[in-house]
Amino acid sequence: MQDSAMGIPVSGHGGSRTAEYLKNNLFKNLSSHPDFIKDTKSAIEDSIAAEVFRKTDADYLNEEKGQARDAGSTASTAVLVGDRLLVANVGDSRVVACRAGSGFCLLY
């Protein structure tokens, strides 16, 4: 894997439990997927990210066992690999970049 950096901001609603769970587990689940190391670009752009997001969701629901049924979270994922920025999101969160003082949305 090339030099890379990753950020996963999360925004909880109905309390912070879901966002805390994602903070502690989503990056771990994504970076431990075998294809993430082999091909980071494909891991973010293709079905691997969706698979990991679904697994993390299922794990959270299993752990919560209905305790926080009205809680949830959105999440955005941004991975810088070399000179390329790869982004993905779940829910209504968006990734916004700024260049020369102007913001623009990277995902819709």
N, C-alpha and C positions, 0 to 999 in steps of 0.2 A: 504494500500500500504506500502511496506517496505521502509526503507530509500533509497532514490534514488537521482540521479543527472542527468541532461540532458544538452547536447550541440548540437546546430544545426548550424554548419558553412555553410554559403552560399557564392556563387561566382557568381556575376552578370556579364553579358556581354551585350554590347550595352548600357551601362550606369548603374547607381546604383539603379535606381527606383525599379526594381523587387527585388533585394537583400534587400533593405530597407523594402519593403513590407513584405517579408518573415521573416525578423528579427522581425518585429512588430506583425506578425500574425500567423506564422506556429506553434510555440510552444504553443501559446494561444489556437489555434484550436485543436491541438493534446491533450494537457493536459485537455481540457474541455470536450473531448469526454467521455461519461459516462463509456464506457468499459475500458478506460485508467486507471482509478482509481481502478476498479474491478480486472483487470488482465493486468498489464503493459506489461508483456512478450508477451502475445497474441496480445496486441494492436500494438506492434512494429513489431512482426514477421508475423502477419496475415493481413487480408485485411483492418483492421482499419486504419493502417498507409497509405495505398494506397487511401482509401476513404478520409482521411483528406487532403492528398496532392492534390487530385483532387478537393476537395471543395475549398481549398486555392487558387489553380490555377484559378478556375472559378470565385471566388470572386475578384481576382486581375484583371482578364480580364474584368469583368463587371465594376470595378471601373475605369480602364484605358480607357475604351471605344475606343480602337484603337490608343491611343496617342503614345504608345511606342511599335509598332508592331515588331520591330527588337530587342527589349530588352528581356532578359530572365535570368534564373539563374539555377544553379545546387544546390543541397542541400544534405547534409549527416546528419543523425540523430544518435546520440549515447546516450544511456540511461544506466546508471549504477544502477542496482537494486540489493541491497545486494552485493554479490560478483560476479554477472553476468553482463557482458557488452553486451547489445543488440544494433545492428546497422542496419541501413537501408539507402538507398540512392536513389536519383532521378537524372538522367542525368549522366554525366561522372565523377562526384565527387567520391572519394573513402575514406574509413576510413583506416588509417594506424596506427598500434600500434608499440611500441618499447619495446623490452625486451633485457636486457643485451647489449645494444648498437646496436642491429640489428632491422631494421624495417621489418614489414610484413603486407601485405594487408589483411584486415578482410572481404572485399567484392570485388567481381569481376564483 
